[in-house]
Amino acid sequence: MPRQITSFSNATIKRVRGLAQKKNRIAEGLFMAEGLRICTEALEAGHVPRVMIFAEGDRHELTLRLIDETEASGGEALAVSRDILAKVSGKDNPQGVVGVFDLLDTSLSRLDPAAAAIWIVCESLKDPGNLGTILRTADAVAAGGVILLDQSCDPFSVEAVRASMGALFTTPIAQAAGEDFLTWLRTTPAMLVGTSLKTEQDYQAVAYPRPTFVFMGNEQSGLPDHYEAACDALVKMPMLGKADSLNVAVSCAVMLYEVLNQHRHQ
């Protein structure tokens, strides 16, 4: 039976609010996801909330299912006012559901590079909104996963989770140092293709095998030289206007669909 919470100072509410900070996510081993769609995607992927916070009076069938599944697994369901939801989510117009989940396993060793035809690798990706968008595109092309190298942003931040629209729960994520990734990649035949402004090779002029790893650099500086040297190919997209580069999430989507379309037509 859900508990009714009316105080901002409730211990569980304060604990959930604290998950907006990375240090608390690491200490608790938990992260927060906002929205009925995202929480339902999580449930469908086998991730049951540890804590389920919802707007009092919400009788949506999916909300009721989330409540039942949370309580059945030993979690806690809390009914709160919209004001408390706004405090928890950090938004003036919060969605009606906030779920708290165990941090996902991001170890590279659990992934098999031969298990999928398309993968994404991001080096020092800083913007959580870009990461969320890349996760959504990765889900759309059935990528094997998104591998975050070096000083990339936290995939469990509120912003990244929100931008992923549930793809965080459907697309494997790994975090690794660059050298560890390159060692792991060498265990199977694969192409590592980087996007670069230093090449004249058109991105559609390359034949992409299975699997292909699309390697995206930092939003501002692109791939460092030593990573470009590790690539099997470097490619460039035509830029016919005044801008000299695309947003990293847009570039990634263009690359992923080129690889996907080649695979579809082989």
WOTAHU-V689261 format. One record per backbone hydrogen bond with DSSP energy under -1.0 kcal/mol. CO is the residue of the C=O (numbers start at 1). NH is the residue of the N-H. If there is no record, write none. Layout:
BEGIN
co->CO nh->NH
co->CO nh->NH
END
This chain:
BEGIN
co->3 nh->79
co->7 nh->10
co->10 nh->14
co->11 nh->15
co->12 nh->16
co->13 nh->17
co->14 nh->18
co->16 nh->19
co->17 nh->20
co->18 nh->21
co->21 nh->25
co->22 nh->26
co->23 nh->27
co->24 nh->28
co->25 nh->29
co->25 nh->30
co->29 nh->103
co->31 nh->101
co->33 nh->99
co->35 nh->39
co->36 nh->40
co->37 nh->41
co->38 nh->42
co->39 nh->43
co->40 nh->44
co->41 nh->45
co->42 nh->47
co->43 nh->46
co->50 nh->76
co->51 nh->100
co->52 nh->78
co->53 nh->98
co->54 nh->80
co->55 nh->58
co->60 nh->64
co->61 nh->65
co->62 nh->66
co->63 nh->67
co->64 nh->68
co->65 nh->69
co->66 nh->70
co->67 nh->71
co->68 nh->72
co->69 nh->73
co->70 nh->75
co->71 nh->74
co->76 nh->52
co->77 nh->3
co->78 nh->54
co->79 nh->5
co->80 nh->56
co->81 nh->85
co->82 nh->86
co->83 nh->87
co->84 nh->88
co->85 nh->89
co->86 nh->90
co->96 nh->55
co->97 nh->35
co->98 nh->53
co->99 nh->33
co->100 nh->50
co->100 nh->51
co->101 nh->31
co->106 nh->175
co->108 nh->111
co->112 nh->115
co->117 nh->212
co->118 nh->144
co->119 nh->214
co->120 nh->147
co->121 nh->216
co->122 nh->149
co->125 nh->153
co->127 nh->131
co->128 nh->132
co->129 nh->133
co->130 nh->134
co->131 nh->135
co->132 nh->136
co->133 nh->137
co->134 nh->138
co->135 nh->139
co->136 nh->140
co->137 nh->141
co->138 nh->143
co->139 nh->142
co->145 nh->120
co->146 nh->174
co->147 nh->122
co->148 nh->176
co->149 nh->124
co->154 nh->157
co->157 nh->161
co->158 nh->162
co->159 nh->163
co->160 nh->164
co->162 nh->165
co->164 nh->167
co->166 nh->169
co->167 nh->171
co->172 nh->146
co->174 nh->148
co->176 nh->150
co->177 nh->181
co->178 nh->182
co->179 nh->183
co->180 nh->184
co->181 nh->185
co->182 nh->186
co->184 nh->187
co->185 nh->188
co->191 nh->213
co->192 nh->232
co->192 nh->233
co->193 nh->215
co->194 nh->235
co->201 nh->236
co->202 nh->205
co->211 nh->191
co->212 nh->119
co->213 nh->193
co->214 nh->121
co->215 nh->195
co->216 nh->123
co->218 nh->222
co->222 nh->218
co->224 nh->228
co->225 nh->229
co->228 nh->231
co->233 nh->194
co->235 nh->196
co->236 nh->203
co->247 nh->251
co->248 nh->252
co->249 nh->253
co->250 nh->254
co->251 nh->255
co->252 nh->256
co->253 nh->257
co->254 nh->258
co->255 nh->259
co->256 nh->260
co->257 nh->261
co->258 nh->262
co->259 nh->263
co->260 nh->264
co->261 nh->265
END
